[in-house]
Amino acid sequence: MSTMQLKNTLVEKQDIGYNIMDVDSEQRRVKAVWAMCGNVDLDNDIIVPEAFTKTISERGPKGKNLVWSLVDHCADMNNVIGKPEQLYVENDMLIAITPIVETEKGEDIIKLYEAGLINQHSIGFSTIKSNVNKEGIRTITELKLYEGSAVLWGANPETPTLGFKGEMEAADKRKQLSDRLEKLIKAFKGGRFTDETFSLVEIEIKRIQAELLEIEVIKEITQSEQSIEPIVEEKTEDNEQVLKAIQQFNNLFKK
């Protein structure tokens, strides 16, 4: 878990990826998993399901209604997209059902959900009670929940670009990036976002291009170590699709 400073309170974050459960465009409601319980994260932390009981009761929709839905943990009115109307723990998941506000930001967020471009959520909280075992794993038994954020371009920490174990991992990563590029192209060509969101899309495009380049560099280095003979690669359909997607993106930004 990473930390951020909110006023005088130390706020921690837990990021999770690919947990959109339902998007109802007509009703403008999004059902998503905000946090996972019971598993050890990359920082050796575990949140038990009961850690949310008191804070949901006191601060949730049936309490004082103080839990916000934000974008990228930005606690200002420009990045508020609503408040959850339902907030509950089911099995090992903290689930939120949020009506999205009818603002420019809200309109963009709904469209981003529809396009499948929001792939991560993160909660902002402070730890009230916890304990650490001999292995250094911290178990959080009570916390104070402030908000849940749609994290637009958050990368899944379990799928890093560097350190591929083999060609299959690199191929899988390349395909994942190619699929995301395709979604971005469709969303971008629709032309329905605000200028601010278009600029964010451009940033994501550049990030994906950099990751694809990094994959190819790693591949070349690996091949050089394995053989002194020049290697002639076939142009696979997957590679051609990636190159075509990048070219289409670049053409979109030409003035």
Buried (B, 14 or more C-beta within 10 A) or exposed (E): BEEEEBEEEEBBBBBBBEBBEEBBEEEBBBBBBBBBBEEEBEEBBBBBBEBBEBBBEBBBBEBEEBBBBBBEBEBEEEBBBBBBBBBBBEEBBBBBBBBBBEBEBBBBBBBBBBBBBBBBBBBBBBBEEBEEEEEEBBBBBBBBBBBBBBBBBBBEEEEEBEEBEEEEEBBEBBEBBBBBBBEBBEBBEEEEBEEEBBEBBBEBBEEBBEBBEEBEEBBEEBBEEEEEEEEEEEEEEEBEBBEBBBEBBEEBEEE
